[in-house]
């Protein structure tokens, strides 16, 4: 099992799932919510595994595009009657791509939309 260096406490307390992989798609960080969200796939045991092995070819292609293009992949899903927002993006250190991060959080069905000028 890979020992995880815990992120800042705010990542653990953030009310969303946070999963981070390196440039080779190896899972290097998961907060407890991410572990719970992926418990059927192994939870914290996913640390050190390759993210691509958990995704079908179409999703693998999209993750590669995010890694190479720098354009985030943002979408919403419905699962078990809960609407969720998924945000996948590069993460960088001193301007250099270090991998991908995924934020997964619940959103209300009637979420307001505001246009600001």
ChimeraX attribute file (.defattr): number of C-alpha atoms within 10 A of each C-alpha:
attribute: neighborCount
match mode: 1-to-1
recipient: residues
	/A:1	9
	/A:2	12
	/A:3	11
	/A:4	14
	/A:5	9
	/A:6	11
	/A:7	11
	/A:8	8
	/A:9	9
	/A:10	9
	/A:11	16
	/A:12	17
	/A:13	12
	/A:14	13
	/A:15	12
	/A:16	20
	/A:17	23
	/A:18	22
	/A:19	22
	/A:20	24
	/A:21	23
	/A:22	19
	/A:23	14
	/A:24	13
	/A:25	20
	/A:26	19
	/A:27	25
	/A:28	20
	/A:29	23
	/A:30	27
	/A:31	22
	/A:32	19
	/A:33	21
	/A:34	21
	/A:35	21
	/A:36	15
	/A:37	15
	/A:38	16
	/A:39	13
	/A:40	8
	/A:41	12
	/A:42	12
	/A:43	16
	/A:44	21
	/A:45	15
	/A:46	21
	/A:47	22
	/A:48	18
	/A:49	16
	/A:50	16
	/A:51	21
	/A:52	17
	/A:53	11
	/A:54	12
	/A:55	12
	/A:56	9
	/A:57	11
	/A:58	8
	/A:59	12
	/A:60	15
	/A:61	13
	/A:62	14
	/A:63	22
	/A:64	15
	/A:65	14
	/A:66	18
	/A:67	23
	/A:68	12
	/A:69	11
	/A:70	14
	/A:71	12
	/A:72	18
	/A:73	15
	/A:74	13
	/A:75	11
	/A:76	13
	/A:77	13
	/A:78	12
	/A:79	7
	/A:80	5
	/A:81	8
	/A:82	12
	/A:83	14
	/A:84	18
	/A:85	16
	/A:86	15
	/A:87	16
	/A:88	21
	/A:89	20
	/A:90	24
	/A:91	19
	/A:92	12
	/A:93	8
	/A:94	6
	/A:95	7
	/A:96	9
	/A:97	15
	/A:98	18
	/A:99	22
	/A:100	26
	/A:101	22
	/A:102	22
	/A:103	16
	/A:104	23
	/A:105	18
	/A:106	16
	/A:107	14
	/A:108	10
	/A:109	11
	/A:110	6
	/A:111	7
	/A:112	6
	/A:113	6
	/A:114	6
	/A:115	4
	/A:116	4
	/A:117	3
